Amino acid sequence: MEICTVDKSILESAFASNLNDFEDAVQIACPLANNVDAIITRDAKDFADAPVSMLSAGKLLNTLQSP
C-alpha cells in the first residue's frame, strides 16, 4: 500500500481536470500520477467514472486475506 503525496503538480492536475468536486479530483490525480492500482474509499459512487479502480475497505481486507 502507498499513501500518495499531494504536491503542487497533483493540485494543478486536479484543478485542470474540471471535475466539480476538487477533493475528488485530488484523490483521482494522486493515483494517476503514482501508478496506483486502486483508491480505497467509503464513497465509491463519487468515483463511478474515475479512470482508476475503487475498493471499499471491506473489499481491500478480503483481497489481502485471499491466498
N, CA, C and O atoms as a Tripos MOL2 file, in Angstrom:
@<TRIPOS>MOLECULE
protein
  268   267    67     0     0
PROTEIN
NO_CHARGES

@<TRIPOS>ATOM
      1 N           0.8350   -1.1730    0.0000 N.3       1 MET1
      2 CA          0.0000    0.0000    0.0000 C.3       1 MET1
      3 C           0.8810    1.2370    0.0000 C.2       1 MET1
      4 O           2.0250    1.2210    0.4520 O.2       1 MET1
      5 N           0.3160    2.2850   -0.5130 N.am      2 GLU2
      6 CA          1.0660    3.5380   -0.6240 C.3       2 GLU2
      7 C           0.1390    4.7060   -0.3250 C.2       2 GLU2
      8 O          -1.0110    4.7310   -0.7640 O.2       2 GLU2
      9 N           0.6390    5.6460    0.4060 N.am      3 ILE3
     10 CA         -0.0740    6.9050    0.6130 C.3       3 ILE3
     11 C           0.5990    7.9240   -0.2940 C.2       3 ILE3
     12 O           1.7980    8.1750   -0.1730 O.2       3 ILE3
     13 N          -0.1570    8.4990   -1.1820 N.am      4 CYS4
     14 CA          0.3990    9.4160   -2.1740 C.3       4 CYS4
     15 C           0.5930   10.8130   -1.5880 C.2       4 CYS4
     16 O          -0.2310   11.3060   -0.8160 O.2       4 CYS4
     17 N           1.6720   11.4150   -1.9650 N.am      5 THR5
     18 CA          1.9520   12.7920   -1.5770 C.3       5 THR5
     19 C           1.1260   13.7410   -2.4380 C.2       5 THR5
     20 O           1.0220   13.5610   -3.6510 O.2       5 THR5
     21 N           0.5500   14.7340   -1.8130 N.am      6 VAL6
     22 CA         -0.1630   15.7760   -2.5460 C.3       6 VAL6
     23 C           0.7620   16.9760   -2.6320 C.2       6 VAL6
     24 O           1.0580   17.6320   -1.6330 O.2       6 VAL6
     25 N           1.2070   17.2450   -3.8420 N.am      7 ASP7
     26 CA          2.1160   18.3640   -4.0510 C.3       7 ASP7
     27 C           1.5280   19.3040   -5.1090 C.2       7 ASP7
     28 O           0.3910   19.1330   -5.5480 O.2       7 ASP7
     29 N           2.3060   20.2720   -5.4960 N.am      8 LYS8
     30 CA          1.8300   21.2830   -6.4430 C.3       8 LYS8
     31 C           1.3600   20.6590   -7.7550 C.2       8 LYS8
     32 O           0.3300   21.0670   -8.2930 O.2       8 LYS8
     33 N           2.0870   19.6870   -8.2740 N.am      9 SER9
     34 CA          1.7040   19.0850   -9.5610 C.3       9 SER9
     35 C           0.3890   18.3170   -9.4440 C.2       9 SER9
     36 O          -0.4120   18.3250  -10.3790 O.2       9 SER9
     37 N           0.1580   17.6580   -8.3190 N.am     10 ILE10
     38 CA         -1.1110   16.9580   -8.1040 C.3      10 ILE10
     39 C          -2.2550   17.9600   -8.0560 C.2      10 ILE10
     40 O          -3.2960   17.7490   -8.6780 O.2      10 ILE10
     41 N          -2.0670   19.0470   -7.3210 N.am     11 LEU11
     42 CA         -3.1120   20.0640   -7.2180 C.3      11 LEU11
     43 C          -3.3900   20.7210   -8.5640 C.2      11 LEU11
     44 O          -4.5420   21.0110   -8.8850 O.2      11 LEU11
     45 N          -2.3590   20.9540   -9.3410 N.am     12 GLU12
     46 CA         -2.5500   21.5330  -10.6810 C.3      12 GLU12
     47 C          -3.3060   20.5620  -11.5830 C.2      12 GLU12
     48 O          -4.1800   20.9790  -12.3430 O.2      12 GLU12
     49 N          -2.9820   19.2800  -11.5070 N.am     13 SER13
     50 CA         -3.6980   18.2700  -12.2970 C.3      13 SER13
     51 C          -5.1590   18.1990  -11.8850 C.2      13 SER13
     52 O          -6.0470   18.1130  -12.7330 O.2      13 SER13
     53 N          -5.4020   18.2340  -10.5870 N.am     14 ALA14
     54 CA         -6.7780   18.1910  -10.0940 C.3      14 ALA14
     55 C          -7.5610   19.4020  -10.5760 C.2      14 ALA14
     56 O          -8.7050   19.2720  -11.0120 O.2      14 ALA14
     57 N          -6.9570   20.5610  -10.5000 N.am     15 PHE15
     58 CA         -7.6240   21.7840  -10.9520 C.3      15 PHE15
     59 C          -7.9170   21.7270  -12.4550 C.2      15 PHE15
     60 O          -8.9840   22.1500  -12.9010 O.2      15 PHE15
     61 N          -6.9700   21.2070  -13.2230 N.am     16 ALA16
     62 CA         -7.1280   21.1270  -14.6790 C.3      16 ALA16
     63 C          -8.1630   20.0760  -15.0950 C.2      16 ALA16
     64 O          -8.6320   20.0950  -16.2330 O.2      16 ALA16
     65 N          -8.5160   19.1760  -14.2030 N.am     17 SER17
     66 CA         -9.4580   18.1060  -14.5500 C.3      17 SER17
     67 C         -10.8800   18.6150  -14.7720 C.2      17 SER17
     68 O         -11.6770   17.9410  -15.4260 O.2      17 SER17
     69 N         -11.2050   19.7670  -14.2500 N.am     18 ASN18
     70 CA        -12.5410   20.3610  -14.3710 C.3      18 ASN18
     71 C         -13.6360   19.5360  -13.6990 C.2      18 ASN18
     72 O         -14.8130   19.7130  -14.0130 O.2      18 ASN18
     73 N         -13.2760   18.6440  -12.7850 N.am     19 LEU19
     74 CA        -14.2940   17.9410  -12.0120 C.3      19 LEU19
     75 C         -14.9700   18.9250  -11.0720 C.2      19 LEU19
     76 O         -14.3410   19.8770  -10.6100 O.2      19 LEU19
     77 N         -16.2360   18.7050  -10.7880 N.am     20 ASN20
     78 CA        -16.9850   19.6110   -9.9080 C.3      20 ASN20
     79 C         -16.4850   19.5810   -8.4770 C.2      20 ASN20
     80 O         -16.5190   20.6020   -7.7900 O.2      20 ASN20
     81 N         -16.0220   18.4260   -8.0140 N.am     21 ASP21
     82 CA        -15.5690   18.2760   -6.6380 C.3      21 ASP21
     83 C         -14.0420   18.2420   -6.6170 C.2      21 ASP21
     84 O         -13.4300   17.2530   -7.0210 O.2      21 ASP21
     85 N         -13.4380   19.3210   -6.1470 N.am     22 PHE22
     86 CA        -11.9770   19.4460   -6.1780 C.3      22 PHE22
     87 C         -11.3030   18.3590   -5.3550 C.2      22 PHE22
     88 O         -10.2790   17.8200   -5.7730 O.2      22 PHE22
     89 N         -11.8580   18.0250   -4.1910 N.am     23 GLU23
     90 CA        -11.2530   16.9930   -3.3460 C.3      23 GLU23
     91 C         -11.2500   15.6430   -4.0550 C.2      23 GLU23
     92 O         -10.2680   14.9050   -3.9740 O.2      23 GLU23
     93 N         -12.3390   15.3100   -4.7520 N.am     24 ASP24
     94 CA        -12.3700   14.0740   -5.5340 C.3      24 ASP24
     95 C         -11.3350   14.1250   -6.6510 C.2      24 ASP24
     96 O         -10.6840   13.1230   -6.9470 O.2      24 ASP24
     97 N         -11.1880   15.2840   -7.2650 N.am     25 ALA25
     98 CA        -10.1960   15.4330   -8.3410 C.3      25 ALA25
     99 C          -8.7840   15.1860   -7.8170 C.2      25 ALA25
    100 O          -7.9650   14.5760   -8.5050 O.2      25 ALA25
    101 N          -8.4950   15.6550   -6.6050 N.am     26 VAL26
    102 CA         -7.1880   15.4110   -5.9960 C.3      26 VAL26
    103 C          -7.0050   13.9190   -5.7540 C.2      26 VAL26
    104 O          -5.9320   13.3720   -6.0070 O.2      26 VAL26
    105 N          -8.0560   13.2600   -5.2610 N.am     27 GLN27
    106 CA         -7.9680   11.8350   -4.9810 C.3      27 GLN27
    107 C          -7.8130   11.0040   -6.2480 C.2      27 GLN27
    108 O          -7.3060    9.8840   -6.1860 O.2      27 GLN27
    109 N          -8.2280   11.5160   -7.3720 N.am     28 ILE28
    110 CA         -8.0300   10.8250   -8.6440 C.3      28 ILE28
    111 C          -6.6560   11.1550   -9.2280 C.2      28 ILE28
    112 O          -6.0000   10.2810   -9.7960 O.2      28 ILE28
    113 N          -6.2230   12.3870   -9.0940 N.am     29 ALA29
    114 CA         -4.9200   12.7950   -9.6450 C.3      29 ALA29
    115 C          -3.7590   12.0560   -8.9800 C.2      29 ALA29
    116 O          -2.7800   11.7090   -9.6410 O.2      29 ALA29
    117 N          -3.8680   11.8170   -7.6860 N.am     30 CYS30
    118 CA         -2.7790   11.1420   -6.9550 C.3      30 CYS30
    119 C          -2.4620    9.7530   -7.5090 C.2      30 CYS30
    120 O          -1.3090    9.4910   -7.8490 O.2      30 CYS30
    121 N          -3.4370    8.8630   -7.6120 N.am     31 PRO31
    122 CA         -3.0930    7.5300   -8.1170 C.3      31 PRO31
    123 C          -2.6730    7.5330   -9.5760 C.2      31 PRO31
    124 O          -1.8510    6.7140   -9.9850 O.2      31 PRO31
    125 N          -3.2240    8.4390  -10.3640 N.am     32 LEU32
    126 CA         -2.8060    8.5060  -11.7670 C.3      32 LEU32
    127 C          -1.3460    8.9150  -11.8850 C.2      32 LEU32
    128 O          -0.6240    8.3930  -12.7350 O.2      32 LEU32
    129 N          -0.9110    9.8250  -11.0580 N.am     33 ALA33
    130 CA          0.4800   10.2880  -11.1000 C.3      33 ALA33
    131 C           1.4480    9.2700  -10.5210 C.2      33 ALA33
    132 O           2.6390    9.3000  -10.8310 O.2      33 ALA33
    133 N           0.9470    8.3670   -9.6820 N.am     34 ASN34
    134 CA          1.8230    7.4320   -8.9830 C.3      34 ASN34
    135 C           1.6150    5.9800   -9.4020 C.2      34 ASN34
    136 O           2.1250    5.0710   -8.7470 O.2      34 ASN34
    137 N           0.8750    5.7510  -10.4810 N.am     35 ASN35
    138 CA          0.6150    4.3990  -10.9870 C.3      35 ASN35
    139 C           0.0720    3.4680   -9.9060 C.2      35 ASN35
    140 O           0.5050    2.3210   -9.7920 O.2      35 ASN35
    141 N          -0.8690    3.9620   -9.1220 N.am     36 VAL36
    142 CA         -1.5020    3.1880   -8.0630 C.3      36 VAL36
    143 C          -2.6300    2.3550   -8.6840 C.2      36 VAL36
    144 O          -3.3000    2.8020   -9.6150 O.2      36 VAL36
    145 N          -2.8290    1.1520   -8.1650 N.am     37 ASP37
    146 CA         -3.8350    0.2460   -8.7250 C.3      37 ASP37
    147 C          -5.2720    0.6310   -8.3900 C.2      37 ASP37
    148 O          -6.1720    0.4410   -9.2090 O.2      37 ASP37
    149 N          -5.4940    1.1730   -7.1910 N.am     38 ALA38
    150 CA         -6.8600    1.4670   -6.7610 C.3      38 ALA38
    151 C          -6.8500    2.4810   -5.6300 C.2      38 ALA38
    152 O          -5.8390    2.6940   -4.9620 O.2      38 ALA38
    153 N          -8.0120    3.1000   -5.4360 N.am     39 ILE39
    154 CA         -8.2430    4.0050   -4.3190 C.3      39 ILE39
    155 C          -9.1350    3.2680   -3.3310 C.2      39 ILE39
    156 O         -10.0890    2.6020   -3.7310 O.2      39 ILE39
    157 N          -8.8290    3.3850   -2.0500 N.am     40 ILE40
    158 CA         -9.6790    2.8340   -1.0020 C.3      40 ILE40
    159 C         -10.5870    3.9640   -0.5370 C.2      40 ILE40
    160 O         -10.1100    5.0160   -0.1110 O.2      40 ILE40
    161 N         -11.9030    3.7430   -0.6180 N.am     41 THR41
    162 CA        -12.8500    4.8020   -0.2760 C.3      41 THR41
    163 C         -14.1470    4.2320    0.2690 C.2      41 THR41
    164 O         -14.5150    3.0960   -0.0300 O.2      41 THR41
    165 N         -14.8260    5.0230    1.0630 N.am     42 ARG42
    166 CA        -16.1690    4.6760    1.5260 C.3      42 ARG42
    167 C         -17.2220    5.2940    0.6140 C.2      42 ARG42
    168 O         -18.4150    5.0490    0.7930 O.2      42 ARG42
    169 N         -16.8010    6.0800   -0.3480 N.am     43 ASP43
    170 CA        -17.7120    6.8470   -1.1910 C.3      43 ASP43
    171 C         -17.4980    6.5080   -2.6640 C.2      43 ASP43
    172 O         -17.2420    7.4000   -3.4730 O.2      43 ASP43
    173 N         -17.5990    5.2420   -3.0120 N.am     44 ALA44
    174 CA        -17.3080    4.7920   -4.3760 C.3      44 ALA44
    175 C         -18.2200    5.4300   -5.4220 C.2      44 ALA44
    176 O         -17.8220    5.5800   -6.5770 O.2      44 ALA44
    177 N         -19.4460    5.8090   -5.0310 N.am     45 LYS45
    178 CA        -20.3760    6.3840   -6.0170 C.3      45 LYS45
    179 C         -19.8400    7.6840   -6.6150 C.2      45 LYS45
    180 O         -20.1520    8.0080   -7.7610 O.2      45 LYS45
    181 N         -19.0450    8.4260   -5.8610 N.am     46 ASP46
    182 CA        -18.4780    9.6660   -6.3880 C.3      46 ASP46
    183 C         -17.3570    9.4080   -7.3890 C.2      46 ASP46
    184 O         -16.9230   10.3260   -8.0850 O.2      46 ASP46
    185 N         -16.8890    8.1730   -7.4630 N.am     47 PHE47
    186 CA        -15.7790    7.8390   -8.3470 C.3      47 PHE47
    187 C         -16.1990    6.8550   -9.4430 C.2      47 PHE47
    188 O         -15.3530    6.1840  -10.0330 O.2      47 PHE47
    189 N         -17.4900    6.7720   -9.7120 N.am     48 ALA48
    190 CA        -18.0120    5.7940  -10.6660 C.3      48 ALA48
    191 C         -17.3620    5.9190  -12.0490 C.2      48 ALA48
    192 O         -17.1390    4.9070  -12.7150 O.2      48 ALA48
    193 N         -17.0610    7.1260  -12.4810 N.am     49 ASP49
    194 CA        -16.4810    7.3340  -13.8100 C.3      49 ASP49
    195 C         -14.9810    7.5940  -13.7650 C.2      49 ASP49
    196 O         -14.3940    8.0020  -14.7680 O.2      49 ASP49
    197 N         -14.3650    7.3660  -12.6330 N.am     50 ALA50
    198 CA        -12.9340    7.6530  -12.4690 C.3      50 ALA50
    199 C         -12.0950    6.6640  -13.2850 C.2      50 ALA50
    200 O         -12.4790    5.5060  -13.4490 O.2      50 ALA50
    201 N         -10.9600    7.1230  -13.7900 N.am     51 PRO51
    202 CA        -10.0860    6.2570  -14.5860 C.3      51 PRO51
    203 C          -9.1710    5.3750  -13.7290 C.2      51 PRO51
    204 O          -8.1280    4.9200  -14.1990 O.2      51 PRO51
    205 N          -9.5600    5.1380  -12.4870 N.am     52 VAL52
    206 CA         -8.7950    4.2800  -11.5820 C.3      52 VAL52
    207 C          -9.8000    3.4530  -10.7810 C.2      52 VAL52
    208 O         -10.9030    3.9160  -10.4930 O.2      52 VAL52
    209 N          -9.4170    2.2410  -10.4270 N.am     53 SER53
    210 CA        -10.3080    1.3530   -9.6820 C.3      53 SER53
    211 C         -10.5430    1.8580   -8.2700 C.2      53 SER53
    212 O          -9.6880    2.5150   -7.6760 O.2      53 SER53
    213 N         -11.7220    1.5390   -7.7410 N.am     54 MET54
    214 CA        -12.0900    1.9030   -6.3790 C.3      54 MET54
    215 C         -12.3490    0.6260   -5.6040 C.2      54 MET54
    216 O         -12.9330   -0.3190   -6.1340 O.2      54 MET54
    217 N         -11.9210    0.5940   -4.3600 N.am     55 LEU55
    218 CA        -12.1910   -0.5220   -3.4640 C.3      55 LEU55
    219 C         -12.7370    0.0200   -2.1540 C.2      55 LEU55
    220 O         -12.3030    1.0640   -1.6690 O.2      55 LEU55
    221 N         -13.6990   -0.7080   -1.5860 N.am     56 SER56
    222 CA        -14.1370   -0.3790   -0.2320 C.3      56 SER56
    223 C         -13.1010   -0.9540    0.7290 C.2      56 SER56
    224 O         -12.2880   -1.7920    0.3400 O.2      56 SER56
    225 N         -13.1300   -0.5100    1.9660 N.am     57 ALA57
    226 CA        -12.2010   -1.0420    2.9610 C.3      57 ALA57
    227 C         -12.4390   -2.5400    3.1430 C.2      57 ALA57
    228 O         -11.4870   -3.3070    3.2850 O.2      57 ALA57
    229 N         -13.7010   -2.9560    3.1410 N.am     58 GLY58
    230 CA        -14.0260   -4.3830    3.2700 C.3      58 GLY58
    231 C         -13.4730   -5.2030    2.1260 C.2      58 GLY58
    232 O         -12.9230   -6.2830    2.3430 O.2      58 GLY58
    233 N         -13.6120   -4.7000    0.9030 N.am     59 LYS59
    234 CA        -13.0920   -5.3970   -0.2760 C.3      59 LYS59
    235 C         -11.5680   -5.4980   -0.2020 C.2      59 LYS59
    236 O         -10.9980   -6.5290   -0.5570 O.2      59 LYS59
    237 N         -10.9130   -4.4400    0.2540 N.am     60 LEU60
    238 CA         -9.4610   -4.4690    0.4100 C.3      60 LEU60
    239 C          -9.0560   -5.5650    1.3930 C.2      60 LEU60
    240 O          -8.1550   -6.3560    1.1140 O.2      60 LEU60
    241 N          -9.7270   -5.6070    2.5470 N.am     61 LEU61
    242 CA         -9.3970   -6.6220    3.5440 C.3      61 LEU61
    243 C          -9.6070   -8.0270    2.9940 C.2      61 LEU61
    244 O          -8.7840   -8.9100    3.2330 O.2      61 LEU61
    245 N         -10.7010   -8.2470    2.2600 N.am     62 ASN62
    246 CA        -10.9480   -9.5520    1.6510 C.3      62 ASN62
    247 C          -9.8610   -9.9040    0.6460 C.2      62 ASN62
    248 O          -9.4210  -11.0520    0.5790 O.2      62 ASN62
    249 N          -9.4310   -8.9300   -0.1270 N.am     63 THR63
    250 CA         -8.3810   -9.1540   -1.1190 C.3      63 THR63
    251 C          -7.0710   -9.5000   -0.4450 C.2      63 THR63
    252 O          -6.3600  -10.3950   -0.9010 O.2      63 THR63
    253 N          -6.7390   -8.8090    0.6330 N.am     64 LEU64
    254 CA         -5.4870   -9.0640    1.3330 C.3      64 LEU64
    255 C          -5.4880  -10.4170    2.0420 C.2      64 LEU64
    256 O          -4.4290  -11.0170    2.2230 O.2      64 LEU64
    257 N          -6.6550  -10.9020    2.4430 N.am     65 GLN65
    258 CA         -6.7500  -12.1700    3.1470 C.3      65 GLN65
    259 C          -6.8140  -13.3610    2.2140 C.2      65 GLN65
    260 O          -6.5850  -14.4910    2.6460 O.2      65 GLN65
    261 N          -7.1240  -13.1350    0.9330 N.am     66 SER66
    262 CA         -7.2100  -14.2340   -0.0290 C.3      66 SER66
    263 C          -5.8230  -14.7840   -0.3240 C.2      66 SER66
    264 O          -4.8520  -14.0350   -0.4220 O.2      66 SER66
    265 N          -5.7430  -16.1230   -0.4660 N.am     67 PRO67
    266 CA         -4.4160  -16.7220   -0.7720 C.3      67 PRO67
    267 C          -3.9280  -16.4040   -2.1600 C.2      67 PRO67
    268 O          -2.8420  -16.8360   -2.5480 O.2      67 PRO67
@<TRIPOS>BOND
     1     1     2 1
     2     2     3 1
     3     3     4 2
     4     3     5 am
     5     5     6 1
     6     6     7 1
     7     7     8 2
     8     7     9 am
     9     9    10 1
    10    10    11 1
    11    11    12 2
    12    11    13 am
    13    13    14 1
    14    14    15 1
    15    15    16 2
    16    15    17 am
    17    17    18 1
    18    18    19 1
    19    19    20 2
    20    19    21 am
    21    21    22 1
    22    22    23 1
    23    23    24 2
    24    23    25 am
    25    25    26 1
    26    26    27 1
    27    27    28 2
    28    27    29 am
    29    29    30 1
    30    30    31 1
    31    31    32 2
    32    31    33 am
    33    33    34 1
    34    34    35 1
    35    35    36 2
    36    35    37 am
    37    37    38 1
    38    38    39 1
    39    39    40 2
    40    39    41 am
    41    41    42 1
    42    42    43 1
    43    43    44 2
    44    43    45 am
    45    45    46 1
    46    46    47 1
    47    47    48 2
    48    47    49 am
    49    49    50 1
    50    50    51 1
    51    51    52 2
    52    51    53 am
    53    53    54 1
    54    54    55 1
    55    55    56 2
    56    55    57 am
    57    57    58 1
    58    58    59 1
    59    59    60 2
    60    59    61 am
    61    61    62 1
    62    62    63 1
    63    63    64 2
    64    63    65 am
    65    65    66 1
    66    66    67 1
    67    67    68 2
    68    67    69 am
    69    69    70 1
    70    70    71 1
    71    71    72 2
    72    71    73 am
    73    73    74 1
    74    74    75 1
    75    75    76 2
    76    75    77 am
    77    77    78 1
    78    78    79 1
    79    79    80 2
    80    79    81 am
    81    81    82 1
    82    82    83 1
    83    83    84 2
    84    83    85 am
    85    85    86 1
    86    86    87 1
    87    87    88 2
    88    87    89 am
    89    89    90 1
    90    90    91 1
    91    91    92 2
    92    91    93 am
    93    93    94 1
    94    94    95 1
    95    95    96 2
    96    95    97 am
    97    97    98 1
    98    98    99 1
    99    99   100 2
   100    99   101 am
   101   101   102 1
   102   102   103 1
   103   103   104 2
   104   103   105 am
   105   105   106 1
   106   106   107 1
   107   107   108 2
   108   107   109 am
   109   109   110 1
   110   110   111 1
   111   111   112 2
   112   111   113 am
   113   113   114 1
   114   114   115 1
   115   115   116 2
   116   115   117 am
   117   117   118 1
   118   118   119 1
   119   119   120 2
   120   119   121 am
   121   121   122 1
   122   122   123 1
   123   123   124 2
   124   123   125 am
   125   125   126 1
   126   126   127 1
   127   127   128 2
   128   127   129 am
   129   129   130 1
   130   130   131 1
   131   131   132 2
   132   131   133 am
   133   133   134 1
   134   134   135 1
   135   135   136 2
   136   135   137 am
   137   137   138 1
   138   138   139 1
   139   139   140 2
   140   139   141 am
   141   141   142 1
   142   142   143 1
   143   143   144 2
   144   143   145 am
   145   145   146 1
   146   146   147 1
   147   147   148 2
   148   147   149 am
   149   149   150 1
   150   150   151 1
   151   151   152 2
   152   151   153 am
   153   153   154 1
   154   154   155 1
   155   155   156 2
   156   155   157 am
   157   157   158 1
   158   158   159 1
   159   159   160 2
   160   159   161 am
   161   161   162 1
   162   162   163 1
   163   163   164 2
   164   163   165 am
   165   165   166 1
   166   166   167 1
   167   167   168 2
   168   167   169 am
   169   169   170 1
   170   170   171 1
   171   171   172 2
   172   171   173 am
   173   173   174 1
   174   174   175 1
   175   175   176 2
   176   175   177 am
   177   177   178 1
   178   178   179 1
   179   179   180 2
   180   179   181 am
   181   181   182 1
   182   182   183 1
   183   183   184 2
   184   183   185 am
   185   185   186 1
   186   186   187 1
   187   187   188 2
   188   187   189 am
   189   189   190 1
   190   190   191 1
   191   191   192 2
   192   191   193 am
   193   193   194 1
   194   194   195 1
   195   195   196 2
   196   195   197 am
   197   197   198 1
   198   198   199 1
   199   199   200 2
   200   199   201 am
   201   201   202 1
   202   202   203 1
   203   203   204 2
   204   203   205 am
   205   205   206 1
   206   206   207 1
   207   207   208 2
   208   207   209 am
   209   209   210 1
   210   210   211 1
   211   211   212 2
   212   211   213 am
   213   213   214 1
   214   214   215 1
   215   215   216 2
   216   215   217 am
   217   217   218 1
   218   218   219 1
   219   219   220 2
   220   219   221 am
   221   221   222 1
   222   222   223 1
   223   223   224 2
   224   223   225 am
   225   225   226 1
   226   226   227 1
   227   227   228 2
   228   227   229 am
   229   229   230 1
   230   230   231 1
   231   231   232 2
   232   231   233 am
   233   233   234 1
   234   234   235 1
   235   235   236 2
   236   235   237 am
   237   237   238 1
   238   238   239 1
   239   239   240 2
   240   239   241 am
   241   241   242 1
   242   242   243 1
   243   243   244 2
   244   243   245 am
   245   245   246 1
   246   246   247 1
   247   247   248 2
   248   247   249 am
   249   249   250 1
   250   250   251 1
   251   251   252 2
   252   251   253 am
   253   253   254 1
   254   254   255 1
   255   255   256 2
   256   255   257 am
   257   257   258 1
   258   258   259 1
   259   259   260 2
   260   259   261 am
   261   261   262 1
   262   262   263 1
   263   263   264 2
   264   263   265 am
   265   265   266 1
   266   266   267 1
   267   267   268 2
@<TRIPOS>SUBSTRUCTURE
     1 MET1         2 RESIDUE 1 A MET
     2 GLU2         6 RESIDUE 1 A GLU
     3 ILE3        10 RESIDUE 1 A ILE
     4 CYS4        14 RESIDUE 1 A CYS
     5 THR5        18 RESIDUE 1 A THR
     6 VAL6        22 RESIDUE 1 A VAL
     7 ASP7        26 RESIDUE 1 A ASP
     8 LYS8        30 RESIDUE 1 A LYS
     9 SER9        34 RESIDUE 1 A SER
    10 ILE10       38 RESIDUE 1 A ILE
    11 LEU11       42 RESIDUE 1 A LEU
    12 GLU12       46 RESIDUE 1 A GLU
    13 SER13       50 RESIDUE 1 A SER
    14 ALA14       54 RESIDUE 1 A ALA
    15 PHE15       58 RESIDUE 1 A PHE
    16 ALA16       62 RESIDUE 1 A ALA
    17 SER17       66 RESIDUE 1 A SER
    18 ASN18       70 RESIDUE 1 A ASN
    19 LEU19       74 RESIDUE 1 A LEU
    20 ASN20       78 RESIDUE 1 A ASN
    21 ASP21       82 RESIDUE 1 A ASP
    22 PHE22       86 RESIDUE 1 A PHE
    23 GLU23       90 RESIDUE 1 A GLU
    24 ASP24       94 RESIDUE 1 A ASP
    25 ALA25       98 RESIDUE 1 A ALA
    26 VAL26      102 RESIDUE 1 A VAL
    27 GLN27      106 RESIDUE 1 A GLN
    28 ILE28      110 RESIDUE 1 A ILE
    29 ALA29      114 RESIDUE 1 A ALA
    30 CYS30      118 RESIDUE 1 A CYS
    31 PRO31      122 RESIDUE 1 A PRO
    32 LEU32      126 RESIDUE 1 A LEU
    33 ALA33      130 RESIDUE 1 A ALA
    34 ASN34      134 RESIDUE 1 A ASN
    35 ASN35      138 RESIDUE 1 A ASN
    36 VAL36      142 RESIDUE 1 A VAL
    37 ASP37      146 RESIDUE 1 A ASP
    38 ALA38      150 RESIDUE 1 A ALA
    39 ILE39      154 RESIDUE 1 A ILE
    40 ILE40      158 RESIDUE 1 A ILE
    41 THR41      162 RESIDUE 1 A THR
    42 ARG42      166 RESIDUE 1 A ARG
    43 ASP43      170 RESIDUE 1 A ASP
    44 ALA44      174 RESIDUE 1 A ALA
    45 LYS45      178 RESIDUE 1 A LYS
    46 ASP46      182 RESIDUE 1 A ASP
    47 PHE47      186 RESIDUE 1 A PHE
    48 ALA48      190 RESIDUE 1 A ALA
    49 ASP49      194 RESIDUE 1 A ASP
    50 ALA50      198 RESIDUE 1 A ALA
    51 PRO51      202 RESIDUE 1 A PRO
    52 VAL52      206 RESIDUE 1 A VAL
    53 SER53      210 RESIDUE 1 A SER
    54 MET54      214 RESIDUE 1 A MET
    55 LEU55      218 RESIDUE 1 A LEU
    56 SER56      222 RESIDUE 1 A SER
    57 ALA57      226 RESIDUE 1 A ALA
    58 GLY58      230 RESIDUE 1 A GLY
    59 LYS59      234 RESIDUE 1 A LYS
    60 LEU60      238 RESIDUE 1 A LEU
    61 LEU61      242 RESIDUE 1 A LEU
    62 ASN62      246 RESIDUE 1 A ASN
    63 THR63      250 RESIDUE 1 A THR
    64 LEU64      254 RESIDUE 1 A LEU
    65 GLN65      258 RESIDUE 1 A GLN
    66 SER66      262 RESIDUE 1 A SER
    67 PRO67      266 RESIDUE 1 A PRO
